[in-house]
């Protein structure tokens, strides 16, 4: 896949203005299962950041321990995307619409 397609997707995501728009866009873009998977991965990153156990994360999210380990690796030594968003979310305690 061309890098330009990926960049175009990122630019489209940045144009979303609220949760309702994000919900509509991602539901059209992804299957319900893909949304659940992405949501579970984000939940796992948040739980790892709070020092939760792998056992509890697996039980809560339904992800495999291997996926949780991979998320942990990316959280600690990845590109910094998880850390960036965890920091931003922790500074904006707003409830979802």
C-alpha positions in Angstrom: 0.0 0.0 0.0 1.2 3.4 -0.9 2.4 5.8 1.9 0.1 8.5 0.4 -3.0 6.4 1.2 -1.9 6.1 4.8 -1.2 9.8 5.0 -4.6 10.5 3.5 -6.3 8.4 6.2 -4.4 10.1 9.0 -5.4 13.5 7.6 -9.1 12.4 7.4 -8.9 11.2 11.1 -7.5 14.6 12.1 -10.6 16.3 10.6 -13.0 14.5 13.0 -14.5 17.1 15.4 -16.2 15.0 18.0 -17.0 11.5 19.3 -20.2 11.2 17.2 -18.2 11.9 14.0 -15.5 9.5 15.0 -18.1 6.8 15.8 -19.7 7.3 12.4 -16.5 7.4 10.4 -14.9 4.4 12.1 -18.1 2.3 11.8 -18.1 2.9 8.0 -14.3 2.4 7.8 -14.0 -0.7 10.0 -16.1 -3.8 10.8 -17.6 -4.0 14.3 -15.0 -6.7 15.1 -12.1 -4.5 14.1 -13.5 -1.6 16.2 -13.8 -4.0 19.2 -10.2 -5.2 18.6 -8.8 -1.6 18.4 -10.8 -0.7 21.5 -9.5 -3.7 23.4 -5.9 -2.8 22.5 -6.4 0.7 23.7 -7.9 -0.6 26.9 -5.0 -2.9 27.4 -2.5 0.0 26.9 -4.4 2.0 29.6 -4.4 -0.9 31.9 -0.7 -1.6 31.4 0.0 2.1 32.1 -1.7 1.6 35.4 0.5 -1.4 36.2 -2.4 -3.9 35.9 -1.5 -7.6 35.6 -1.4 -9.4 32.3 -3.9 -12.0 33.7 -6.4 -9.2 34.5 -5.9 -7.5 31.2 -6.4 -10.7 29.3 -9.6 -11.5 31.3 -11.0 -7.9 30.9 -10.2 -7.3 27.2 -10.4 -10.8 25.8 -7.0 -10.3 24.1 -4.4 -13.0 24.0 -1.5 -12.8 26.4 0.8 -12.5 23.3 -1.1 -9.5 22.1 -0.9 -7.9 25.5 2.8 -8.5 25.6 3.2 -6.9 22.1 1.2 -3.9 23.3 3.4 -3.7 26.4 6.5 -3.7 24.2 5.1 -0.9 22.0 4.1 1.0 25.0 7.6 0.9 26.4 9.8 0.8 23.3 7.6 1.7 20.4 7.2 4.9 18.4 5.7 6.7 21.4 2.1 6.8 20.1 0.6 5.0 23.1 2.5 7.2 25.5 1.5 10.4 23.7 -2.2 9.5 23.8 -2.1 8.2 27.4 -0.6 11.6 28.4 -3.2 13.5 26.5 -6.1 11.5 27.7 -4.9 11.8 31.3 -4.9 15.6 31.0 -8.5 15.7 29.5 -10.9 13.9 31.8 -14.0 14.3 29.8 -16.8 11.8 29.6 -17.6 10.3 26.2 -20.6 11.7 24.3 
